[in-house]
Amino acid sequence: MKSLSLDALYTQLNKHMLLAQSYTEIPELLFLLKGCRLKPYDYVFGKRTQQTILFKSWFDEFGNSLEIKDKKLNVITNDLKLDTSKIISTDLYYGLSLDQVVKISKMIYLCVGLDEDLQEETFFVTLLGLDNYLRSYLYLYGEWQQVSSLLLGIKNLKILARHTDIKYFRTLSNKENCPLPCLQAQEWLSMLPMSPALISDIKKQSEKLVSFLGLNNETK
């Protein structure tokens, strides 16, 4: 499960993931499983077999699970059945600053909101790296933290899966599926590097986010 073997792991799991996608009839599932770096619980913690098995429980390195039940997907946050002490980070980019990760990514999802409780700016950023893995970051109460991409929600993850070849940017209208607990939100999906038009739009919403993403020089 170490980072160096992640691609090899997914090569081994490819048939299992394709079976899960076929079973659920969700065409975006392969992207979702790999992008969020999910691993099947029974494969990692149980006995491995050469047979192609329909794994219905997958977990990420943040202690969350994705369950397949009746062909539907259900996200379980902070899954208590997981022994988090045995979960190893599989992110080669882990520990890099947000602006550094932006430079080695090819797509970005942005959500700018106003926190319900403190009336402060809050941000949710998801990046699709050049290595085709998703990385998500939450800015809340004045601090950034890397979080599970499963927090985006299944509907938003499907949107990302369908737009991996985006050539410009689009503004999303998806308030009911917004990953932030906020009073109002503005969302975008864009290729990287961003167009000057999008940077200008983001700047109108939040100078702070433009700075965090390392976009100040690109607006000059």
C-alpha distance (Angstrom), angle and dihedral (degrees) to the residues before:
residue distance angle dihedral
M1 . . .
K2 3.81 . .
S3 3.78 118.1 .
L4 3.79 95.1 -106.3
S5 3.81 91.4 61.0
L6 3.81 98.1 43.4
D7 3.80 96.4 102.5
A8 3.80 90.1 45.0
L9 3.80 89.7 50.7
Y10 3.80 91.7 54.5
T11 3.79 90.5 48.0
Q12 3.81 87.0 58.1
L13 3.81 91.7 44.9
N14 3.79 97.3 45.2
K15 3.82 95.9 100.4
H16 3.80 91.0 46.7
M17 3.80 91.5 51.1
L18 3.79 92.7 47.2
L19 3.81 89.2 50.6
A20 3.82 90.6 51.9
Q21 3.80 90.0 49.1
S22 3.79 91.8 49.6
Y23 3.81 92.1 46.9
T24 3.81 94.9 50.1
E25 3.82 93.8 38.1
I26 3.81 87.4 -138.0
P27 3.84 106.4 138.3
E28 3.81 92.3 -163.5
L29 3.81 94.7 55.7
L30 3.81 96.9 94.6
F31 3.80 90.6 54.5
L32 3.80 90.9 45.5
L33 3.82 95.0 50.9
K34 3.79 95.3 46.5
G35 3.79 97.0 35.4
C36 3.81 92.6 54.8
R37 3.83 90.3 42.7
L38 3.79 91.6 -122.6
K39 3.80 121.2 175.4
P40 3.81 128.2 -162.5
Y41 3.79 111.0 -105.7
D42 3.82 96.3 -140.7
Y43 3.80 92.6 46.6
V44 3.80 94.0 53.2
F45 3.81 100.9 35.5
G46 3.81 101.3 24.7
K47 3.79 136.7 53.6
R48 3.79 114.4 -58.4
T49 3.76 121.5 -133.5
Q50 3.80 136.5 -174.3
Q51 3.79 90.7 -128.0
T52 3.80 120.8 102.7
I53 3.80 104.5 -111.7
L54 3.78 132.3 -173.5
F55 3.78 101.7 -121.8
K56 3.80 110.7 -161.1
S57 3.80 100.0 -178.2
W58 3.81 121.0 62.9
F59 3.80 128.2 170.8
D60 3.79 138.7 -164.5
E61 3.79 133.1 -143.9
F62 3.81 92.3 -99.3
G63 3.81 94.4 64.9
N64 3.81 97.6 -100.2
S65 3.79 128.0 125.5
L66 3.77 138.6 -148.6
E67 3.79 112.6 -149.0
I68 3.80 125.3 -164.2
K69 3.79 111.3 -149.2
D70 3.79 126.7 162.9
K71 3.82 88.2 -11.2
K72 3.81 90.7 -58.8
L73 3.80 129.3 113.2
N74 3.78 123.0 -125.2
V75 3.80 125.3 -175.5
I76 3.82 116.6 -145.9
T77 3.80 111.6 -164.7
N78 3.81 118.1 -152.1
D79 3.79 91.4 6.3
L80 3.82 106.1 -153.2
K81 3.79 93.6 -155.2
L82 3.81 90.1 68.4
D83 3.79 120.9 90.2
T84 3.79 97.4 -141.5
S85 3.81 91.7 -169.6
K86 3.82 87.8 71.2
I87 3.81 95.6 49.9
I88 3.81 115.1 99.9
S89 3.81 124.1 -160.5
T90 3.80 112.0 -106.7
D91 3.81 96.5 -173.4
L92 3.80 114.3 112.5
Y93 3.82 89.1 -167.4
Y94 3.81 94.7 52.6
G95 3.80 112.5 131.0
L96 3.81 95.9 24.7
S97 3.79 117.1 123.8
L98 3.79 118.7 -103.1
D99 3.81 94.3 -109.0
Q100 3.82 89.9 51.6
V101 3.80 92.1 52.0
V102 3.81 90.0 49.3
K103 3.82 89.1 59.1
I104 3.81 92.5 55.6
S105 3.79 96.4 43.9
K106 3.81 132.7 85.8
M107 3.81 104.5 -157.7
I108 3.79 135.0 32.5
Y109 3.79 136.5 -164.5
L110 3.80 115.8 -161.3
C111 3.77 131.9 -170.0
V112 3.81 121.3 -177.3
G113 3.77 115.9 -170.8
L114 3.77 146.1 161.8
D115 3.79 113.9 -117.1
E116 3.82 113.8 -117.6
D117 3.79 95.8 -138.9
L118 3.81 107.6 35.8
Q119 3.81 99.3 23.8
E120 3.81 88.9 -129.1
E121 3.80 131.3 137.7
T122 3.78 114.3 -89.8
F123 3.81 128.8 -177.4
F124 3.79 138.2 -162.5
V125 3.81 116.6 -165.2
T126 3.80 127.6 -177.7
L127 3.80 121.6 -175.1
L128 3.79 129.5 -166.7
G129 3.78 105.1 -146.4
L130 3.78 127.3 -142.9
D131 3.81 83.7 -106.3
N132 3.86 89.4 60.6
Y133 3.82 95.6 -113.8
L134 3.80 123.8 125.8
R135 3.79 123.9 -124.9
S136 3.79 123.1 -172.4
Y137 3.79 131.3 -163.2
L138 3.79 131.6 -170.0
Y139 3.80 124.8 -158.3
L140 3.78 109.1 -161.5
Y141 3.82 133.0 150.0
G142 3.80 90.5 4.8
E143 3.81 97.4 -55.2
W144 3.81 137.4 97.9
Q145 3.78 121.0 -137.1
Q146 3.78 131.4 174.2
V147 3.80 109.7 -120.3
S148 3.77 140.3 179.1
S149 3.80 116.0 -73.4
L150 3.80 86.3 -139.6
L151 3.82 85.8 77.4
L152 3.80 87.0 74.0
G153 3.78 87.7 73.1
I154 3.79 128.6 -125.4
K155 3.82 95.3 -84.7
N156 3.80 93.5 53.9
L157 3.80 91.9 44.7
K158 3.80 89.1 53.9
I159 3.81 89.4 52.1
L160 3.80 90.1 53.3
A161 3.80 91.2 47.8
R162 3.80 91.1 54.1
H163 3.81 93.9 49.9
T164 3.80 105.7 44.1
D165 3.81 88.7 121.8
I166 3.83 94.5 50.3
K167 3.81 110.5 153.0
Y168 3.80 100.8 -165.3
F169 3.81 129.0 -0.1
R170 3.77 139.6 -76.9
T171 3.77 133.6 -156.9
L172 3.79 112.5 -128.4
S173 3.77 126.5 -142.2
N174 3.76 102.0 -161.3
K175 3.81 107.1 125.2
E176 3.81 95.4 152.0
N177 3.82 90.4 57.9
C178 3.79 97.4 41.1
P179 3.85 110.4 137.9
L180 3.81 91.7 -141.3
P181 3.82 127.7 80.1
C182 3.79 93.8 -130.7
L183 3.77 143.4 135.1
Q184 3.78 94.6 -125.3
A185 3.78 134.9 6.7
Q186 3.78 142.0 -169.9
E187 3.80 118.1 -157.8
W188 3.80 134.1 -169.1
L189 3.78 137.8 178.0
S190 3.78 117.2 -158.4
M191 3.76 147.2 163.4
L192 3.80 118.2 -113.4
P193 2.90 131.2 -84.9
M194 3.80 89.8 43.1
S195 3.78 123.1 -126.5
P196 3.83 117.9 -109.4
A197 3.82 88.3 -116.0
L198 3.80 92.3 60.1
I199 3.78 93.3 43.9
S200 3.79 87.7 53.4
D201 3.83 90.7 50.9
I202 3.79 92.1 49.7
K203 3.79 91.0 47.4
K204 3.79 89.8 56.6
Q205 3.81 89.1 54.9
S206 3.80 98.9 40.1
E207 3.81 132.4 -1.0
K208 3.79 86.7 -172.9
L209 3.81 94.0 61.3
V210 3.80 92.0 48.4
S211 3.80 87.6 55.5
F212 3.82 93.8 46.7
L213 3.81 91.0 52.0
G214 3.79 91.9 50.2
L215 3.82 92.8 -118.7
N216 3.81 100.2 130.4
N217 3.80 94.6 97.9
E218 3.79 91.6 48.0
T219 3.79 91.9 59.5
K220 3.77 94.8 56.4
